[in-house]
Structure formats: C-alpha cells, structure tokens
Amino acid sequence: MKYFFLFFIGPLSLFSLMGGELTRLDYGKMTPTLISSRLYEESDGTASRIYEDLVLDSKAGSIRITLSRPKKGKVSSCLFVVAGLETGRKSLQLIPDHGDNLLISFEYPAVIKNIKKKSVLFYLPSIREACLRVPSQINGVLRYIQEKGYCDSTPPSMIAVSFGCAFLPAALHLGQTQDLEYGPTVFGYGGAGIKCVFQAITPGPNWFKKMVGLSGAKFFHPLEPELHLPYIHGKFLVVNGTEDRLIPNKCALNLQRLVPEPKSIINLKTEHLQPDNTELMIHIINISRSWLETARR
C-alpha cells in the first residue's frame, strides 16, 4: 500500500497542481436546463409539503436537486443545503418542520459516494473529476432557481454541513467572481485544511495517515478551503463540536479563523453531527434558524 501511494497517487497529486485553482473549477456563467421533474406531496412531520425532484443538464454535468416548499402560503425565504453524502431527498427527511421556507437540497454526483468503499483508490480519478465540478454545479443551481422564479429577488441563504463545508468555500469564491450573490451562510461541523481532515478520517499508523493527508491535499488542491475562504464575503455562522473526532479541533479552529468577518462562532460540547442524532440535529437547526432570521434583517 505504501508503494501504491508513492507510484500512483504521487504522480496524480502533482498533476492535480497544474493550473490555477479557480480555473480548474470554472465552467463559466452557466444556467442548467431541465431534463426531468417529479412533483409529489409529503409531510415533513409537521405539515404537508410539495416536493420536486429535478434533474438538470449543464456544462459541469448532470445535476440532481430536491426542492421542498409549503403547500399553502407564501415562501418567506430560500435555504440552499449542501450536506453530507446523504443528500437530496434523504437530507431533507432529516430536517423537521421546513416551515414557510423553500429548501433546496443539492445531491453530489453519484461517483463521489465511492469514497466510502474499500476500493476507493481505484475510483480516485473519477471522484476527483466529479468533486471539481461541484462548485460550478452549486452555482448553476442557484442561477436556475432564481431565473425560474422559485425565490424572490433575495439571494438564498447557504447552509453547508460536514462534507458540504469542503465545497461551499470554493463555490462562494467562484460565484462571487461571476457576480452571484448569496444570503447569510452557515458552516456546520466542517473544517479547513484538506491535509488535516484526511489525516483525521484515515485509519492506520501515523506514517500512513500523514501520507494520505499530504496526497489528499495535493490531489484535491483546487478545492482547498484555505485557498478560498479569504476571498469570500457575506455574513457567516460557524458551528462545531469540541468532541468531534471526524473534524478535530485543529481543523475546526482553522475554519473558524479563516472565515471572514462579520461572523458568529459557536462551539458545542458534542461529537460530529450524524444523521441518526435527531436531538442534536434539531438543536443545530434551531440555532441556524435563529441566526439566519437575525442575519437577514
């Protein structure tokens, strides 16, 4: 395994450094086109909602999103959710009481889910290619939503949780160079420093963790939050868990340091936010809603 990293991942990592960070992520000011749409009605546990599963086509590949809006009444605000690997419709099922908001849940390209497989090394080139498309896909969805009138003229608030925190800084940086506007933004249970995060989530001896961390940082260099956070602007909330083993304090504090002002930082005595931790999920949602209501004024 050690030599596999040296002779396979090493050259790929060096290749990944070729070209500017934004250049590798930029698919232009694109507005996706609709491929298919499925409309249905379900409850969010509190009230009946209208859901819509959309498949869009774009220069950055096909994109899947799920929308949730009130069955009755006017939409008060739009929330764009970029969460963990369980995204799209599944991530919306984890959020109780969607209220009078329009929720937009982004779904990562399917190949990225191979990152959880034992055979992940053989998928790395295609995973990397898909990951580098995500920032443009996020911004493409924003343009589509706004042009189709799902939201009013107020820019959607952005919510990145866990895995989503790896992509949103690059999306914001790229979008703001293309004159896209964003509402107040929440970063939940994420970190900055790809090397730091990869070392934390990799099992095995320290030498192996360090090798994976260095290789991962080079391989996914264009997405590195440390490169993008200094250039974004807006209002920000950062929430982390002090007992998080997936995102250690070092990575979390780095994110908190790099997110620009004005910002609010909340550290909770919790482990990583997991889908099955309903109590913590509700607590984080309530914190985020309260902050967003104030920040949007």
Beta strands, then each sheet from edge to edge (+ up, - down):
strand 1: 33-43
strand 2: 48-57
strand 3: 63-70
strand 4: 77-82
strand 5: 101-107
strand 6: 157-161
strand 7: 185-188
strand 8: 236-241
strand 9: 263-268
sheet 1: 1+ 2- 3+ 5- 4- 6- 7- 8- 9-
end
